[in-house]
Amino acid sequence: MVVGLSIAYAVHRRGRPISIRWTLEPLLGDRVKGGWGHAIDVVALVGTLFGVATSLGLGVLQISSGLDTAGILAATKATQVGLILCITALTIVSVISGVGKGMKWLSNINLVLAGLLLLVVLFAGPTLFLLREFVQSIGNYLQNVVGLTFNTLAFSGAEGEAWQAAWTTFYWGWWMSWAPFVGIFIARISKGRTVREFVAGVLLVPTTLGFLWFSVLGGSAIYREIFGQGGLIAEDGSVQTENALFGLLGDLPGGPALLIGAILLIAIFFITSADSGALVMSMISTGGDPNPKNWVRVFWAALAALVAISLLLVGDTGLSSIQTAAILTALPFSIVMLLMCIATAKAFHGEHQAWQAAQRKAAAAAMADRVSDQVSESMSGQVERQVQEHLADYSSEQPAAPGGPVTGDRRSGREL
């Protein structure tokens, strides 16, 4: 939300190019046009690159596990590299076809598949339990959000540190590396919205859908472990995150079809993500061009694929290297995000002061006009009364004409 709001203000309010550097203009001034601006864009570019590469790496790990579960292909390094190459090839096809065709069609298909999967799991599984768990989870979150926000597992020792590094810190870094990509996307579709509408939409809609998605998918897994046959958690308490989804879907009615559908859903999701990420990286690298050339987008899509392959092939710790890369690239951009908060607050404060000054000026002008009208009316009335009194005095001083009294017409001066 922070990045999207800052970019939307810079692009739609101030007419700046679509680039991260302009979000810090209220703070840095004209220095965003020089070296400082280049450094900011480079940080955002590197973060986005590794964010897309992280998503590709995690995506192919899950897709290869799904293919292995379905008995199609074994989950080997060769399979994972081949999947990255296939996703990249389809991404390039989507890039060449244009935003209005390839990306639009794939996004619509992805949305429909995700909705169908959610509904199937909801109604094929323990529906009543999932709906109750949805309500209960929202209450549990609201009750514990403050404590969980500051929880560092200080009393859990090395195990707590390892868990937090592999889970909390990793996802924190991964989401932050996606901030430029998602922020630019949200900013582009938010033209004409007020800040209040923007904040409400960005906070409420994704949060509600996230609650629903995790309640249905995660709740189904919890129900299976507590009341069903289990099997998703190993004896030592570990969970194979790449296989858990497919293990859950395989035991539902129409399990094989759900497995294929989930694999397609994940693949299309990462194709559209790679395409959109390439578009955002192209816009940043070209100085904010909203329609960068196709070869630039193809270059960034291919580079993200090479980074993902490199991370996967680092010994036997591909997942660890992916997590480490996401965290390291997010660290410098976290500083940029903090500066964005300060710059946006400064810009809004300046606009608020300008609005107040304009209101005071308008009120003073309206007051002056009102007083001027009242004074004008008062002076006109006084002048009219003085003229009438003067005419009356003048008429009373004139001598009467022979033959009778002076008529009204003659008194009024018509004779003169």
N, C-alpha and C positions, 0 to 999 in steps of 0.2 A: 504494500500500500504506500509506503514512504516513497519508494522509487517511482511508482506510477503517478502519484500525486505531484511530485516534483517535476517530472517530465511533462505531464499534462499542463501544468502551469507555465512552464517555459515555452512549450510548443504552441498551445492554443491561446494563452493569455498574452504572451510577449512576442509571439511570432518567430521563435528561434528554430533552428534545424533540429531534427530528431537525433540528438546526441546527448550523452550523459554529462558532458562538460558544462552545458548551459544550465543545468540544475543548480550549479554552484555560482552562477553569475551574481546573485544578490550578495554573496559573501566575498567573492574574489574580484568582481568587477571585470575590467577589460583584460585581466590576466588570464581569463579562460580562453582567450584567443591565441595564446602563446604556449610556452612550455608546460605550464600548469594544466592547461586544457588537454594537451596531448597526453600527459601522464595519466590524467583521470580517465580518458578514453581507453588508453592501453590497459589500465587496471580492469576496467569494465569488460574489455574485449577478452582478456585472458581468463577472467572469471567466467564469462559466458562460454568460452571455448571448452574449459574443463567441466563446466556444468553439463553441457551437451554430451561431452565425452563420457562423463560419469553415468549419465542416463543411458547412453548406448551400451556401456559396459555392463551395468546392472540389468538392462533389458535383455541382452543376449544370454546372460547367465540364467535368467528366468525362462526365456524361450527355449533354450537348449534343455533345461530341466523338464519343461513341458513336453518337448518332443521325445525325450527319453522315457518319460512316464507313459506317453501314448505308444511307445514301441516303434517310433519312426526313425530316430537318429540317436546315437549315443551322445551323452553330454561330454565331449572332449574339447580340447583347445582348438583343434582344427574345425570342429563344428561351430564353435563360438566365433572364430575369425571369419568363417564363411558366412555366418549370419550377419555380421557387421558389414561385410562387403555387399550382401544382398540388400540390406536395409539402406546402405548408402547409394546403391544403384537405383533403387526405387525412389529415394529422396531426390536424386539428380533428375529423374524423369518428372517428378512432381515440380521441381524447381523450373525446369524448362517449359512445362505446360502453363505456368503462371499461377498467381495467387487465386484468381477467380475460378480456376478449373481444378488442378490437381489438389492443392491444399484444401480448397473448399469442399470438394467431394469427399476426400479422405476424412476431413474433420466431421462432416455430417455422418458418414458411415461409422466413425469411431463413437460418436455420441449415441447413435442408435444401438450399437452393439453393447455399449456400457449400460444403457438403460435396460436393455433386454436381459443382460446378465444379472443386474440388480434385482429385477422383478422375478426372474426364475429362482434365484437363490432365496428370495424373500418368501415366495409362495410354495416352493418345493421343499423348503426347510421348515423349521419350527416357527411359523409366522407369528403366533401370539407371543412367544418368548422374545423374538427379535424386536417386536414393537414395544414390548415392555422394557427391554434392554435399551432401546433407543431413548426412551423418556428418562430412564434411570441414569444413563450415562451422561446426559446433559446436566442433570442435577448434580451428579458426582463431580463433573468438571467444574461447574460453577462454584461448588463448595470448596474445592481443593486447588483452584487455579493459582491462587497466591502462593500457597505453600509449595506447590510443584514448581513454580517459576523460580524460586530461590533454593530449591533442593539440589545440593551438590554431592550427596552421598558421602558426606564427610566421615560417617561412622562405619562405613563398609570396607575401608581399607583399599588394598590394591584391586580387589575384585570390583569394587564399586567404581574406581577410577577407570578400569578397563571397560566396564559396561557403559559408563557414561561417554567414554571416548568413541566406542563403536556404535553407539546409538544416538544419544542426545547431541553430542558435538558434531558427529558426522552429518546428521540430518540438518542441523543448524547451518553447517557449512554448505551442504548441497543446496538447500533452499536459497541461501544467500547468493550462491553462484548463479542461480536462476533469476535473481532479482532484476538485472538489466533486461533480460529477455521478456519476462512476464510484465515488468513495469512498462516497457515500451509498447507492448501489445495492448495493455489496459489503457494506456494514455491515448493511443490512436483511436480507440472505439469510444472514448469518453468525451468527445467534443460536444459542447453545448450543455454539459451537466454542471450543476453547482458543486462546490466542494462538499457540502452536506450530502448531496445525492451520491457523489463519488465514494465518500467514506462509508456510507450506509450500504451501498451496493457491494463494495469490495469486501467489507467485513461480514455482512450478514449472509449473502448468497453462497459464497464458497464455504463458509463455516457450517451452514445448515446442510449443504450437500455432503460435506466431509463427515459430519456427524452421522448422516444417514448411511453413507457408504461403509464406513468403518463399523457401524452398528450391525449392519446386515452381514457383511463378509466376516468381520471379526467376531460378531456374536454367534454366527453359525459355527465357527471353529471352537469357541468357548463352550457352546452347547454340546458339541461332539465330545469334547474332552471331559465334561462334567457328567453329562447324562447319556452319552452315546458310546461308540466303540473306541474312541480315542485314536491313538496312532500318530498324531501330529507332533507330539512331544516325545523326545527320546528319554530313555531311562535316566540319563544324567541331567535332564531338564533342558537340554539344548533343542533348538528348533532350526530345521533347514528351511530358511526363508524362501529359497528358490523353489522348493517342492511343496510347500504347505498349501498354496492355493490349489494346485492340481490334485493333491491328495484329498482336499475338501470337496472339490467339484466332482471327482471321479466316483464318489459314493452317492451322489444325488441322482434322482431320476434323469435319464438321458445323459449320463456321465460322459461318454465318449464325445458326444456332440458339444457338450459344455467345454471339454478340454480343447477341442479344435477352435471353438469360438473364443475362448480365453487367449489362446496363442495368437489368433488373428487380431484380437483386440490389442494385445500388448505390442505386436509388430506394427500395427497401423498407428498406435499412439506414438511410438518412437520414430516412425517415418515422419509424421506431422511435426513432432518436436524437433527433429533434425532439420527439417525444411524451414520451420519458423526460426529456429536458432541461427541457421545460415543467413536468413533474411536480416535478422537483427544485427548479427556480426558484420554483414555487408553494409548496413546503414551506418553503423558506428565507424567502420574503417573508411568509408567514403565521405565522412564529414557531415552525415545526417541526410544523405540522399534517400528520399522515401521510396524510390524505385531504382535500386542499384541494378547493374547489368548482370545477366545470368552467369557469365563466367566468374564474376566475383563471388556469387552465391555458391557456385559449384566448388570453387576453391576452398571456401570455409567448410562446406559439408565434407569434402574429402579430407581436409586437415583434422576435423573432429573425429572422423573414422580412424585416421592413423594414430591419433592420440589414444583413442579407446583401445585399439589393438595393442599398442605399446604397453598400456597399463595392464591389460590382461595377460600379456606374455612375460611379465616380470616374475620369473621363478614360479613357485607354487602359491604365491600370495597375491593373486590378481585382485581379489576383493579388497585386501588390505591396502594395496597401492592405490586403488580407486578411491577409497575412503580418505586416505592421506592427502591425495591430490585435491579432493574437494575441499578439505579443511584448510589446506595451505593457500589455495587461491581465494578462498572466501575472506581470509584475514585482512588483506589490504583493502578489499572492497567494503569491509565492515567500517573502516575508517571513513571511506567516501560516503557511506550511508549516514553516519553520524553527522558529517558536514552537511549532507543534504537536509537533515532535520533542522539544523541551525539556519541554513540558507532559506529554506522554505518558511520557517517561522519569521525570519527577518523580513522576507518579502511580503508575507501576509500582514505583519505589523505595519509595514510602510503603507500598504494599500488601505489598511483600516484607518491610519492617520490621515491619508489623503481623502478618504471618504468622509471622515468627520469634518475635515476642513471644508470640503465641498458642501456638506450639509450646513455648516455654520455660515458659509458665504451665501448659499441660497436662502437661508432663513433671514440673514441681514438684508438681502436684496428685497425679499418679500415684505419685510417690516418697513423698509424705506419706501417702497411703492405704496404701501397702505397708508403710512403717515403723510406722504406727498398728496395722495388722493384726498385724505381728510382735510389737510391744510388748504388745498385748492378749493374744495367745496365750501369750507368755512369762509375763505377770503371772497369767493364769488358771491356768497350770501350777503356778506357785509357790504360789498360794493353796490350790490343791487338795492339794498335797503338805503344806503346813503344817497344814491341817485334819486330814488323815489322821494325821500325826505327833501332833497334839494329842489326837485320839481314842485313839490307841494308848497314849499316856502316861497318859491318864485311866483307861483300862480296867485297866492294870497296877497302878494304885494302889488299886483297890477290893478289900476283904477277901472271902475265899471264903465262900460261903453254906453253911449246915449241910447235910449230906447229900451232899456231893460237890463237885467243882470247878465253877466257873462255866462254863456252856455258852456256845457262840458267840453264841446269840441274846441271852443276858443280857449278855454282854460288849459287845455292840453297842449296848446302851442301850435295847433294845426294852421292857424291864421298866419303865423310867421313863415 
